[in-house]
Structures are given as structure tokens and as C-alpha cells.
Amino acid sequence: MNRVFNFYAGPATLPVEVLQIAQEEFLNYKGLGMSIMEISHRAKEFEAIIHEAEANVKELLGISDNYKVLFLQGGASNQFSMVPQNFLKPEMIANYVVTGSFAEKAYKEAKNLGQAHVAATTKEYNHDRIPGQEEIALSDNPAYVHITTNNTIFGTQYKYTPDFGNIPLVADMSSDIMCQPIAASRYSLIYAGAQKNLGPSGVTLVVINKEMLENAPKSLPSMLRYDLMAENDSLYNTPPSFSIYILNLVLQWLKEKGGLSAMAKHNQEKAALVYQAIDNSRGFYKGHAQKESRSLMNVTFTLPSTELEKKFLMEAEQHNLVGLKGHRSVGGMRASIYNAMPKEGCQALSDFMKDFMEKNG
């Protein structure tokens, strides 16, 4: 195979082992004589997949049957509005910690639908860090507190789980879900677009405490009701069946690799390779995120000039290192090193960075 090291932020690299299984089963799934994309979502074979995927999510996150796992559509962007539509009552206020572009978008959606409050923001620092718990100032009558655990564009990540007592904690974990163990029971709702760390685009994972479901209004359109999706095991309408199938294969892969503790070690070792290349460059490479907030999933950095950055990208592709261009909000480079990125990819990037600096520094 002539595969490159894919550092795109999403859709992103998938485990080769998963792609090989999907390839083997593509034309004939489990002897049915059909592709998984062709069988009915009401067929017992697909129901087995979606139920297994739910069980795998619960096992990996270590959550109880007090939670329901949903497989929805519309990406995290649809969750930005779906959360306040379900849980923001007129007399209450949604609280948002704004640590990046997607956190800002989530806040704006809530503000369009009801009362919303910025409990903390790092905007004035171009989102180069995560605020501490002591910096988060909640409003009166908070309906919930929303955080974005990893900021793909800026390369920052929470290193702690905020605690607000009985106030529901909601998290967008699209770009770091299952990269390491988390205190999942501290969250009332977790959502994640799959296309960064769990699978292909098209399916959004939602993990929700069943107590939250009791608060969902029945007046919403059916497709926006968490309770209705839960009652129907995510099969109220035709789901993104192929995406769910791949997601479940990724979950199986995670279990085979030793679960989230093993994945955390793997990700820490990978990230260290790239961050060391930045830190040992004597200022040639400058990381955007403050060290205490550095992401395990998205490493952001700049070079001394735009000319060198263009040269870096061109030569990186010649070394089979693709998708490294940073977002315009930060500029420079962004190496997205999600779970499926092998350590060899980060080593290759680190080696290239050192060699490029020696030739151009």
C-alpha cells in the first residue's frame, strides 16, 4: 500500500485494520450477499451492529445504564442548537465556556434560542489556553454549562473536568473523545462528530444521562428530540448505517488495543515527539498553545515566515506528510494526531521538522 501519513483535522485518518475489515466485508457482509450499505436498518443484522456499538461505547467510557447512547446526524453543528432546544427553559440561562471557534458557534446558537451567558472566554488571548475552574463565573439560574474539551483549530485541551455540582455539564468532545480515560459520569451530555477520532463523517455520537431525557419538551420537531431518538434506539428514521458500522469497528479496534488507558499512553508518546521538535527548535517553530493547555490531538505551530511555511508544506508532502496546513485563525501548521495516527507518523513528522530547521534555520 502506498499510504501517506494523514494529518488532516477531519475527516481524518482511520485505523488501517478497520479499513481492511471493511474492505473484506464490503460486497458481502456476514454471508448476506449484500453490502452493509444495502441492508435495511430494520434488519436484525444491522440492529445487532447498533446495539453492539452502544455497548462498546459504554464499556470504553465506563458508564452505567443510567446513560443512553445515540447515533444521530447533522454533526456537532446540529448539536449546537439541539442542546438548548431540549434543555434551555425560558426562565433559565445557558452558560458557555468559549475556548475556540466551535465553542463560540455553540454559544451563538444558544443565544439565538434563549438566554445565554459567556461564563469564561480566552478570546482576547486568541484562545491559546484553557481557563481554570476559578475563572469560570456562572450566571444565575444556569440551565447547564457547556464546554468544548479540545479545540481543533487552536490546539488546546482541558486537563481537568470542571465541577459545578448539580448543574448539568455538557461537552463537545468531537476532536478528543476516547483519546484517554475521562470521568464520564461527571457529564450529563457528551456529543462528538465521529469524523475526527471515531470514524467517517455522517454520524454523531451522543451520550446522555437518562434524567436529562425527562426534561426534553414534546413540542419540538421529532428529529430534534433526544427522548424520541432514545426511545427508538436511534432507529426512528434511517440512520447513517455505513458510518455507524465503521464507528463500531473503530470501537472494537480501541478495545483490542487495550482501551482508553493504553490509548492515552500511545497518544502522549506521539504528541511528545512533535512537541519536543517544537521546544528544541530554539524558536524556529513556535507553538500556539500554552504548554499547560497543549492538546494531545492537534499540535499547532508557526514558522519564522510565510515563505518558509509554504516551503515546509511543499516538502512535507514530498515526504508523504499531508494535511499540515493550519487554520487561518492561527496560521502556520496543524498536525492532527488522532487515535488512528500511528507513532511512526509522528516520528516521521518530528524527523522532518528537525531536518527542515537545520536546512532553513
Buried (B, 14 or more C-beta within 10 A) or exposed (E): EEEEBBBBBBBBBBBEBBBEBBEEBEEEBEEEEBBBEEBEBEBEBBBEBBBEBBEBBBEBBEBEEEBBBBBBBBBBBBBBBBBBBBBBBEEBBBBBBBBBBBBBBBBBBBBEBBBBBBBBBBEEEEBBBBBEEEEBEBBEEBBBBBBBBBBBBBBBBBEEBBEBEEBBBBBBBBBBBBBBBBEBBEBBBBBBBBBBBBBBBBBBBBBBBEEBBEEBEEEBEEBBBBBBBBEEBBBBEEBBBBBBBBBBBBBBBBBEBEBBEBBBEBBEEBBBBBBEBBEEBEEBBEBBBEEEBBBBBBBBBBBBEEEBBEBBBEBBEEBBBBBBBBBEEBBBBBBBBBBBBBEEBBBBBBBBBBEBBEEBB
